[in-house]
Amino acid sequence: MQIDMLISASWIIPIEPENTVLEDHAIAVNDGHIVAILPAAEAEIQFQAEVHIRRQQHVLMPGFINSHGHAAMSLMRGLADDLPLMDWLNNHIWPAENKWISPEFVHHGSLLACAEMIKSGTTCFNDMYFFPEETARAAEHAGMRAVVGLIVLDFPTAWAQNADEYLQKGISLHDQLNGNSLISTAFAPHAPYTVSDDPLSRIATYAEELDIPIHIHLHETAFEVQESVEKLGLRPIERLQKLELLSPRLIAVHMTQLEKEEIGLLADTGVHVVHCPESNLKLASGFCPVQALIEAGVNVALGTDGAASNNDLDMLGELRTAALLAKAVSGNASAVPALQALQMATLNGARALGLEAETGSLKTGKAADIIAMDLSGVDTQPVYHPASQIAYAAGRHSIRDVWVAGKQLLRDGQLTSLNPAAILEHAQGWKAKLAE
């Protein structure tokens, strides 16, 4: 059979079926999709490939899915470090945004983020920021898969003046992107403390009508929960439940402040949780009870948050931190083992975003969203268990190749779809402005 590409490697971790590691196998790709995964020797007999890529001492696995971030904020990396969340937001980030946010800022910042994400093995990201049309344009330019957030706030910004305009512009962008094979949308109300009841209720209705997810920061800090109780007599999750937002459409980000009954409620309603361990640690927001959520049956995915509060978009580092932190928080060294951490960074993200039929695992019929990681270095040898080496030893420098829908975006560590020199030139220009 004639195909476009055959990729063979020492190991393949397909994520599905669970707890599977294949040795000396190959992935056959045609028209951007996986047509077979089989032993390499059999593949060479069965398929005639236009391109055959051989990667010895490499692992092939699905590309990482960054389930929460603010891509354009890469231009604010290191701008206001070592501050608690509300001080960071109110006194530094929001004033900078009010002065500088523009379509050009978002486009250039998103390209910078896409370059970093591709080089660190991310093939799909879920974003929340102003001018989402520019994030979509950058992702499409880069060749990445993305879910762009239709952001909603009560207060005016450079993109919209009120909740009505945010919703109107967001729905218009959804219509423009409808049918795009790589870019989809989600409603993205910023947080319970920045969006009032009426727009939240309308979002619940619109999301059902348009069949798209809802992406929101929730229970990020103790202050957020305390303020909600003092003002409304309700914890934020209680309020969202009354507004009928708790459903499998909801992607709840951070979730560091959870009571046992709330964990059960999340499981019962099918809400997805996105854990951002490094941002939570840096902003001292708290600890997401990941192991308790998993044991309750909640789907837990991973995100980096924005580079302004992380300060990188390295999903490999994020999954390592998640695995280690889960052990410490739960007091259980077996919590979030290596293969589970890899699933949180891939398939669980696809499930949260409603993309599990297309991406998140290496499976016949799914898109060829694949990364190749080199485990031949002194920092990753000898290899007893490839998944453990990825989770606990490898760094993003180990990622050598990245494909999205069969198109190669990283070849032997070099970007193929983006111009790093131009991206860095724009980044330096914005640094000069923001440094004022």
N, C-alpha and C positions, 0 to 999 in steps of 0.2 A: 504493500500500500504506500502510495506517495503522500508525504506529509511535509509541512513547512519546517519543523524543527524537532530534533531529538536531543534531550539533555540527560546525560548519564552522570552518576556521582557515586561516591562510596556509600553514602547513606541518604535515605529519604525519610523525612518525618512528615507524613501526610496530615496529621491531626485527626482525620477520620480514616479508618476506625480509631478509637481511642487507644492510647498506650501502644502504638505501633511504630516500629522503626524497621525500615527495609534496608537491606545491604545489597550493594552492587545492582541497583535498579536504575531504570530510566523512565523519563516522562516524555510521551509523544504528544506534540502540539500541532494543531492544524486550525487555521482560521481563528486564532486567538484563544482556542479552548483546548482543554486536555482531552485527548482521545483514548489514552491508555497509560497505565503505570504497570510496568512489568520488568522481570529480570533483564539486565542490560544485554546479555548474550542473546536472549530471545528477541529483544527489540531490534537488534541489528539485522536479524534474519527477516523479521516481519515487516519492517518499515524501511522505505527509501526516503531519507530526509534531505531536503535542500541544504540544511545546516545541521551538523552534529557537533554538539558542544560536550566535551568530556571534562569532568571536574573531579580529579582524584583528591582524596582527603578532604572533600567538601561535603556539606549537608545541603540538600534541597528541602525547602519547606515553604508553606504559604507565606506571602509577604505580611508584615505586621499591619494591624489596623489600629490606628491612633484614634480612639473613640471620643476624645474630647481635647479641643485645643482652640487657640486663637492665633491663626497662622501669621497674620500681619503684625502681631505684637513681637515678632522676632526682631523688629527694628528697635524695640525697647529693651532688649536683652541687657541686663545689668544696670538699667537706668535708676532703679530704686530698690536696692537689695536690703535684706536684713531688717524688714519692717513687718508688723502684723497686718493682716488682710485689710482692715478698714482704713488704717493709716495709709497703707500702700495705695489703696484705691482712691480714697477721698482727697489725699493731699499730694499725690504724685502722678498716678496713672491717668485718672480722669482729667485733671488740668492739662496734662500733655496732650491727651486725645482732643480735648476741646480746642486746643490751639492748632494742632497739626493734622488731624484726621482729614483725609481727602481720598478720592479715587486713586490718585497716584501713590499715596502712602500705602494703601491697602494692596494695590497691585504689586508694588516693589517688595513690600514685606512678605506677601504670600509667595512670591517667587523665591525669596531667600529661604523661607520655611520649606517649600517644596524641594529645593536643592538639598537642604540638610536632611529632610525626611527620606528622600530617595537614597542618599548615601548611607543612611543608617537602616535601610531595609523596610521602610514603610511604603506600602503600595496604595493604601486607602486612609483618608482622614475625615473626621467629623468636625466641622468648624462652626464657630459662633463669633461673628464680628460684624462691624458696620460695612457698608458697600459690599454685600456678599456676592454681587455680580462680578466684582473684580477678583475675589477669591476664586470663583468659578472659572473665570478667564485664565487665571494663573495656573490652576490645576489642569485645565484642558491643554494649555501650552506645554506643561510639563509631561503630560500623558498619564497623570495619576487619576485614580478613582477618588471621588470626594463626595461628601454629603455637606452641602453648604446650608448654614443656619439662617432662617428667615427671622432675624432678630427682632424682638419686641421689647420696648421700654415704655414707661409712662412719661418720661421727660424728653425734651428735645435734644438732638445731636445733629451732627453735620449731615446725617443720612435721612432723618425724618423728624417731624416736629411733635408728634403725639402718637398714641397707640393706633389710632385709626390709620394714619399714614404709614406706619410701620407695616401694619397688616396688609394694606392695599398694595404697597410696593413689594412685599414679600410674596403675595399671591401672584402678582404679575410676573415676578422672576420665576416662580414655580412653573407657570404656564410657558414661559420662554424656554425653560430647561427640560420640559416634559419630552420624553423620548430620547434624551441624551444617554448614550450607552455607558458613560463614565461618571457623569455628574447628576446627582439627585439632590433632594431638598428635605429639610426638617424644620418645623417651627422651632424657634429658639427664644422663648421668653427668658430674659437674663436670669432672674431669680425671684423668689416670692417677695422680697423686700423692694424690688424695683418695678414690679408689674402688679396692678390692682386686679380685683376680682372680675370685673367685666371683660377686659381683654383675655384673661385666662380662660374664662368660660367660652368665649368665642373661639379661642384657639382649640379647645377640646372639640368643638363642633366642626370647625374647618378641617382639623386633622383627620377626623373620621370621614368627612366628605372627600378629601383629597387622597386619603389612604397614605399618609406620611407620618413619621415619628414626631415626638415632641421632646426637645433637648433643653434641660434646665439645670442650673446650679441649685442644689438642695441640701439642707442640713450641713452646710460647709463648716460652720463655726458654732460654738456655744452661744456667742453673742447673737447670731441670727435667730437661733431658736428662742433665746430669752426675750429678745425684742418682740418677736411674734406673739409670745405668750402675754407679755405686758400690754401690747397694743390691742390684740384681737382675742385674747383668751384661748388661743389655739396654737399648737405646735404647727410648723409649716406643712408637715405631712397630713395632719388632720385637715388643714385648710384645703389642700389639694384634693383630698378625698371628698370633701363636701362639694367641691367644684367639678367632681367627676373626671379628674385628670389621672387618677391612678389606674393604669391599664397597661397591657403589653406594648402600647405605643410610647410609653414614657421612658425616657433615658434620664435617670437621676444621677447627677454628677457630684462627687465628693463623699457625701453621706458619712461624715465622721461622727455625727451625734445621733445615735440610734438606740432606742430602747428595745427590749426583747419583743414586746408586742408589735412594734413597728416593723421589725424584721419579718415577723409572721405575716403582717399586712402586705408587705412588699411581695412575699412569696405567693400569697393568695391572689393578688391582683396582677401578677406577671410583670411587674415593673423591673426594668433592667437597671443595674447600678454600674457606673463607671468610676473606677478607683484610680485616683491620681496621687500615688504615694509620695513622690518627691516634692510636688508642689505643696501637698498637705504638710509635709515635714518642714519645708522651708518657711512657710507662713505660720507655722505652729498652730495649724487649724485643728489638729486632732488625728485620731486613728480610725480608719474605716474598719469595722469588724468583719473582715473578708471571710475568714473561716466560718464564722457563725452564719453569714449570708449564704455561703456555698452549702453548708449542711442543711439550711432551711429550704434549699432548692432555688435560690435566686441566681439568675444569670449575672455574673460579674465580669465586666470587661475592663480594659486598661486604657488610660489616656495620659498624655504628658502634661496637659494644661498648656498655657502659652509660655514662650521662652522668657517672658518678663518675670515669671514667677517660678522657674524650674531650675536651671536656665537653659536647658537643651530640649531637643525634640527626639531624644534617643529612646526608642521603645525597648531596646535590648536592656538598657540600664533600668528602665522603668519596671520591666518584668522581674529583673533580679531584685530590685528593692522591694517589690510586692511580695515575692517569695520569702525573702528574709524577714520582712516586717510582719508578715502573717504568722510566722513561727514565734516571734517574740511576743506579739500581742495576744495570741491564743495560748501561749505557753506550751505549744505542741510542735516538736521538731519535724513532725510528719505533715504539718499543714502546708498546703500549696506546694506539692512536689514539682519537680522540674517540668514534666510533661503537662501538668495542669497550668503552670505559669505560661507555657507556650500557647496553650489553648486560650487562656484569658487574653493574650496579646493578638490572637488571630480569629478563630471561629466565634468566640464569645462576642467579640466586637461586631462581627458580621451579623450575628443574631440580633444584637441590640439595634443595629441600623436597618434591619430588615433586608439584608443583602446575603443571607446565608445560602440562598440558592445559586448565587453567582460567584462568591468568593469566600475566603476564610479557611479553606482546607484544600488539599490537593486530591481531587476526585474526578473521575471521568464525567465529562459534561460541564464542569465548572470552568470559569475563566482561568487562563494560564497566568495567574498572579503569583509569581514564584521568586524566591530569593535563593542565592547560593552563598554559603558561608564557608570560609576556608579554616579548617581546624588543623592545618599542618604546622602551625607556628609553635615556638617554644612555650608560649603561654597557654596552649590548648592541647599539648601532647603529654603523655599518651592518652588515647581516647578509649575509655572503658564503656562509657555511656554517652552517646552524642548529645542527647537532650540535656544531660547534666553539664556538659562542657559549654553548651550554649547559655544555659541559665546562670551558671556560676563562674565561668572562666572567660568566655569570649567577650570581645569588645566590638564596637561598631566598625572598627577597622577590619574586622574579619569578613565583613560583607563585601563580596566582590562583584556580584551580578544581581540585577533586579529586572524582572519582566512584569509588565502589566498588560493583560489581554494579549500576551504573546509578543508584545513590543518591548525591546530591550532598552531600559532607561539608564542602566548602569552597566558598563562593560569593563571588567577587570578594574573596578574602583573608579572609573571615569564616567562622568555624566555624558549622556548622549543627546538628551533633548533640551538641555538648558545651557546657557553661556555663563559660567561662573564669574568670569571677569566683569561682565556687564552688571551682573547681580551685585557683586561686591562694590562696584563703583557707585551704584545707586545707594547701597547701604551706608557708605561713607558720607555721601551727600546728606542723607537724612540724619546721620549722627551729628554732623556739624550744626544742623538746625535744632535738633532736640537738646543738644548740649547747652544751648543758650539759656 
